[in-house]
Amino acid sequence: MIAIDILKWPGVNQAFLFSFLLASAMGLAAIPYAKRRPAGKPTSWGEAMLAACYVFGAMFLAFGVAPHQFIDHADKNLGWNKTKIIYGPFDLLKPQSMGGHFPMTIPYEALRDIVVVLIHAWFFGLIIWLWKVWQSRGAQQSASTKAIESSYGRPLVKKV
């Protein structure tokens, strides 16, 4: 029997994967809390401080640790630097300066930076979506509990 450890494959970095998944999970953990918390309930000082520390930690992981771990992994483990040039499949991206047909020279460092921008875009999109979920949490509750009104604007008590 051959044992394959997928975390030892080239291109897999445990620190990057852990920080990326933990930051995503910390963001998504706000959804069950948003469903439980009423929209108009005032926030205490302790709740505000705890929430601020939690959000700071999640954003530090998302925008600080995860991109840094990918850059570190790409530089050290994958060797993506300015001297390593992308040729692409069948040498489609081979630059003209090296005998190819592509007009630009694209180093792997540019690909590394594009992946880092995509990591930032993922977390930025997640934050915007979580803001929408948090701000619309009261609309879902009030729409389902709204009483039926008569033609005079009074709530109906008896079933019609």
C-alpha positions in Angstrom: 0.0 0.0 0.0 1.3 3.4 -1.0 0.6 6.2 1.5 0.1 9.6 -0.1 0.3 12.7 2.1 -1.4 15.5 0.2 0.1 18.1 2.5 3.6 17.2 1.2 2.7 17.7 -2.4 4.5 20.7 -4.1 2.3 23.7 -4.2 0.5 23.0 -0.9 1.4 25.2 2.1 -0.2 24.3 5.4 0.3 27.8 6.9 -1.4 29.5 3.9 -4.3 27.0 3.8 -4.9 27.2 7.5 -4.9 31.0 7.6 -7.1 31.2 4.5 -9.6 28.7 5.8 -9.6 30.1 9.3 -10.2 33.7 8.1 -13.0 32.5 5.8 -14.6 30.5 8.7 -14.3 33.4 11.1 -16.2 35.6 8.6 -18.9 33.0 7.9 -19.4 32.4 11.6 -21.1 35.8 11.8 -24.1 34.5 9.9 -25.6 32.2 12.6 -25.0 35.1 15.1 -26.7 37.5 12.8 -29.8 35.2 12.6 -30.0 35.1 16.4 -29.4 38.7 17.3 -32.5 41.1 17.0 -32.0 44.1 14.8 -32.9 46.8 17.3 -31.2 45.4 20.4 -28.7 47.9 21.9 -25.1 46.8 22.1 -23.3 46.8 25.5 -19.7 48.0 25.9 -18.4 44.5 26.4 -20.2 43.2 23.3 -18.8 46.0 21.2 -15.2 45.4 22.5 -15.5 41.6 21.9 -16.9 42.1 18.4 -14.2 44.7 17.6 -11.4 42.3 18.7 -13.0 39.4 16.8 -13.3 41.5 13.6 -9.8 42.8 13.9 -8.4 39.3 14.3 -10.4 38.0 11.3 -9.3 40.9 9.1 -5.7 40.6 10.3 -5.8 36.9 9.2 -7.5 37.8 5.9 -5.5 40.8 4.7 -2.2 40.2 6.6 -1.4 36.6 7.3 -3.0 34.7 4.4 -1.5 36.9 1.6 1.9 37.0 3.3 1.9 33.2 3.7 1.1 32.8 0.0 3.9 35.2 -1.1 6.3 33.4 1.2 5.3 30.1 -0.2 5.5 31.2 -3.8 9.0 32.8 -3.2 10.6 30.0 -1.2 8.9 26.8 -2.0 7.7 27.3 -5.6 10.6 29.6 -6.7 8.4 32.1 -8.4 10.7 35.1 -9.0 11.7 37.5 -11.8 14.1 35.0 -13.4 11.5 32.3 -13.9 9.5 33.1 -17.0 6.0 31.8 -17.8 5.9 29.9 -21.2 2.4 28.5 -20.9 1.1 25.3 -22.4 2.8 24.5 -25.8 5.0 27.6 -25.3 2.0 29.9 -26.2 3.3 32.6 -23.8 7.0 32.3 -24.7 8.2 35.9 -25.2 9.6 37.2 -28.5 12.9 37.9 -26.8 13.4 34.2 -26.2 12.3 33.0 -29.6 8.5 32.8 -29.1 5.6 34.7 -30.5 4.2 36.4 -27.4 5.0 40.2 -27.3 5.5 40.4 -23.5 7.7 38.7 -21.0 5.7 37.5 -18.0 7.6 36.3 -14.9 6.1 34.0 -12.3 6.3 36.9 -9.9 3.5 38.6 -11.8 1.4 35.4 -11.4 2.1 35.4 -7.7 0.9 39.0 -7.4 -2.2 38.2 -9.3 -3.0 35.4 -6.9 -2.5 37.7 -4.0 -4.9 40.2 -5.5 -7.5 37.4 -6.0 -7.1 36.5 -2.3 -7.7 40.1 -1.3 -10.7 40.3 -3.7 -12.2 37.1 -2.1 -12.0 38.6 1.4 -13.2 42.0 0.3 -16.2 40.4 -1.4 -16.9 38.3 1.7 -16.8 41.4 3.9 -19.3 43.2 1.6 -21.6 40.2 1.5 -21.4 39.9 5.3 -22.3 43.6 5.7 -25.4 43.0 3.6 -26.4 39.9 5.7 -25.9 41.8 8.9 -27.7 45.0 7.8 -30.7 43.0 6.4 -31.2 40.8 9.5 -34.1 42.8 10.8 -36.0 42.9 7.5 -36.3 39.1 7.4 -37.8 39.0 11.0 -40.2 41.9 10.6 -41.6 40.8 7.3 -42.7 37.5 8.7 -44.3 38.9 11.9 -46.1 41.8 10.3 -49.9 41.8 11.2 -52.6 42.0 8.6 -54.2 45.5 8.6 -57.7 46.5 7.9 -58.6 49.2 5.3 -58.5 51.8 8.2 -54.8 50.8 9.0 -55.6 48.9 12.2 -54.2 45.4 12.8 -56.7 42.7 12.5 -57.1 40.5 15.5 -59.6 37.9 14.2 -58.9 35.6 11.3 -60.8 36.6 8.2 
